[in-house]
Amino acid sequence: AALPPSTRALLKRREVAEVERELQIQRQEFQQRMQRLAQRRQQLARRQEQHRDAVLRFDSFLKAVAARRERALRRAGEERARAAAEREESARLQRELERLLRHRQRLARRLRSLRPFGDYLRDVLATVGQFQDVPAMLVYLGVLVEVRAALAREAEAGQEQLAQGRAELQRYRQETSTQLLGTRNELARLHTRLEAARQDVLQWESCWTHIQSRATQKTLLLGQIKLAVLNLFQQTMAQLRIPMDRAQEDTKAQ
């Protein structure tokens, strides 16, 4: 109250200038933040595009994996059916071989028991005409043994092929499981990055809202200051009886 009007006017002008400088600095900071936010949004858009590409590639991979799995299951089913047929055929041949062996044993016992009747058997063989003599019957039994060995070898080869098919199927299942686990981990990582980007966007939007609120407050404060300066100017001019030659909006000149 003890200061002269001119000094108070100078102080007010200085205060107004400081307020304008602060507002200009805040505007510059706001523009820089807006530029960084625009860059951040561009980066986020690129990341979202990359994520969509990754999702499309993952869908294609899943389709390929499903197709390979279906083919593998079909081959496994065929292998199982073939193995079952081979086992059934092997069991049938085994039963037939056992039947032939039992028949051979019965023939051997009958041969021992009927050895004194060799002449009678030769007469019977000559009458029947199926075998010429006893050695011919032995040759026939030897052929049966060879057939059994051949069937056993075929059954063993079938078992080896079945074991190889099972090992290949197990190895393929393990590889597919490993690939699927890696793809799921990559998808989870991308999802985490997306959530982090969304949080950044929300944070920057909140910051932008705060900046707008502060800018509005500063604008209101500046309007109040201009109105106060105009009021003081008008009162001073009225007391000093000096014509008011400054425009109402020229706060700096007032």
KEZA-769848 format. One line per 4 residues: number of its first residue (from 0); their letters; for each residue x, y, z of C-alpha. Coordinates in steps of 0.05 Angstrom, whole numbers, plus 5000, padded with zeros to 4 digits. Layout:
NUM> a> X,Y,Z  ...
% end
This chain:
0> aalp> 5000,5000,5000  5059,5047,5012  5087,5036,4941  5071,5088,4888
4> pstr> 5023,5068,4832  5079,5067,4780  5119,5017,4821  5059,4973,4832
8> allk> 5045,4976,4757  5116,4955,4742  5111,4898,4792  5046,4875,4761
12> rrev> 5077,4879,4692  5136,4838,4715  5089,4787,4746  5049,4783,4682
16> aeve> 5113,4774,4642  5135,4717,4688  5068,4684,4681  5071,4689,4606
20> relq> 5142,4660,4605  5119,4603,4649  5059,4591,4604  5105,4591,4543
24> iqrq> 5151,4541,4575  5093,4497,4593  5067,4502,4521  5135,4480,4495
28> efqq> 5137,4422,4544  5067,4404,4524  5085,4403,4450  5146,4360,4465
32> rmqr> 5103,4312,4504  5052,4310,4448  5108,4293,4399  5133,4238,4443
36> laqr> 5062,4212,4452  5053,4212,4376  5117,4173,4368  5095,4125,4422
40> rqql> 5028,4115,4387  5064,4101,4321  5108,4050,4356  5047,4019,4388
44> arrq> 5013,4015,4320  5075,3980,4291  5076,3932,4350  5002,3916,4340
48> eqhr> 5014,3903,4266  5072,3857,4284  5028,3823,4336  4974,3811,4283
52> davl> 5026,3783,4235  5052,3738,4291  4981,3714,4306  4969,3700,4232
56> rfds> 5034,3662,4228  5016,3624,4291  4948,3606,4263  4981,3581,4199
60> flka> 5030,3541,4241  4974,3511,4282  4937,3491,4218  5001,3459,4191
64> vaar> 5013,3423,4257  4941,3399,4258  4948,3373,4186  5013,3338,4203
68> rera> 4982,3309,4266  4922,3284,4227  4968,3251,4176  5010,3222,4232
72> lrra> 4947,3195,4267  4922,3166,4202  4989,3132,4189  4991,3108,4261
76> geer> 4921,3079,4252  4942,3045,4189  5004,3019,4224  4962,2994,4282
80> araa> 4913,2960,4234  4970,2929,4195  5003,2907,4259  4938,2877,4285
84> aere> 4928,2841,4219  5000,2816,4222  4991,2793,4294  4926,2758,4276
88> esar> 4959,2725,4216  5019,2706,4258  4973,2676,4311  4935,2638,4258
92> lqre> 5000,2612,4228  5025,2595,4297  4962,2555,4311  4969,2521,4244
96> lerl> 5041,2505,4258  5024,2478,4326  4971,2435,4295  5021,2409,4244
100> lrhr> 5072,2395,4298  5022,2357,4338  5004,2319,4276  5078,2305,4264
104> qrla> 5086,2280,4335  5026,2235,4327  5055,2209,4263  5122,2196,4297
108> rrlr> 5089,2157,4353  5047,2119,4305  5110,2105,4264  5146,2077,4325
112> slrp> 5087,2036,4346  5075,2010,4276  5147,1996,4258  5137,1920,4261
116> fgdy> 5083,1929,4211  5128,1963,4159  5109,1917,4105  5036,1928,4119
120> lrdv> 5048,2005,4119  5084,2001,4052  5026,1963,4024  4979,2016,4051
124> latv> 5022,2073,4023  5024,2038,3956  4949,2031,3959  4937,2103,3980
128> gqfq> 4987,2133,3932  5000,2196,3974  5072,2178,3994  5119,2132,3960
132> dvpa> 5156,2111,4023  5173,2133,4094  5230,2180,4072  5181,2217,4029
136> mlvy> 5138,2228,4090  5200,2255,4127  5213,2302,4069  5142,2327,4076
140> lgvl> 5152,2340,4150  5218,2377,4135  5181,2422,4087  5132,2438,4143
144> vevr> 5191,2457,4189  5219,2503,4136  5151,2535,4127  5149,2547,4202
148> aala> 5218,2579,4202  5198,2624,4144  5135,2645,4179  5174,2659,4243
152> reae> 5222,2703,4204  5165,2741,4172  5132,2751,4240  5198,2777,4269
156> agqe> 5206,2826,4211  5136,2851,4222  5150,2862,4296  5213,2902,4279
160> qlaq> 5174,2946,4229  5121,2957,4282  5173,2978,4334  5205,3026,4284
164> grae> 5138,3057,4269  5122,3066,4343  5190,3098,4355  5181,3147,4297
168> lqry> 5111,3165,4321  5137,3178,4392  5194,3222,4365  5145,3262,4322
172> rqet> 5099,3272,4382  5157,3299,4424  5179,3347,4369  5108,3372,4359
176> stql> 5099,3382,4434  5164,3422,4439  5145,3467,4380  5076,3479,4407
180> lgtr> 5104,3497,4476  5152,3547,4445  5097,3579,4404  5052,3585,4466
184> nela> 5109,3619,4505  5120,3668,4448  5046,3684,4446  5045,3696,4521
188> rlht> 5106,3743,4515  5072,3782,4459  5009,3787,4500  5049,3814,4559
192> rlea> 5081,3867,4514  5013,3886,4487  4986,3896,4558  5047,3938,4576
196> arqd> 5035,3981,4514  4963,3991,4534  4984,4013,4603  5032,4063,4572
200> vlqw> 4976,4091,4529  4930,4098,4589  4986,4132,4629  5001,4182,4573
204> escw> 4927,4197,4563  4921,4211,4637  4982,4257,4633  4952,4292,4573
208> thiq> 4886,4303,4611  4926,4332,4670  4964,4378,4623  4899,4403,4592
212> srat> 4871,4415,4662  4932,4456,4682  4930,4494,4617  4857,4512,4630
216> qktl> 4874,4535,4700  4931,4578,4674  4886,4607,4621  4834,4626,4673
220> llgq> 4888,4655,4718  4915,4696,4659  4845,4722,4645  4837,4743,4718
224> ikla> 4904,4778,4716  4886,4815,4653  4820,4836,4683  4854,4859,4747
228> vlnl> 4906,4899,4707  4850,4932,4667  4813,4950,4731  4876,4980,4763
232> fqqt> 4891,5017,4699  4822,5047,4695  4823,5067,4769  4892,5098,4762
236> maql> 4873,5137,4700  4809,5161,4734  4848,5185,4796  4902,5219,4755
240> ripm> 4850,5245,4706  4891,5222,4647  4856,5200,4583  4857,5126,4573
244> draq> 4895,5117,4508  4907,5041,4514  4862,4988,4486  4826,4944,4535
248> edtk> 4859,4881,4508  4930,4911,4510  4947,4887,4580  5022,4896,4571
252> aq> 5015,4970,4552  4967,4982,4610
% end
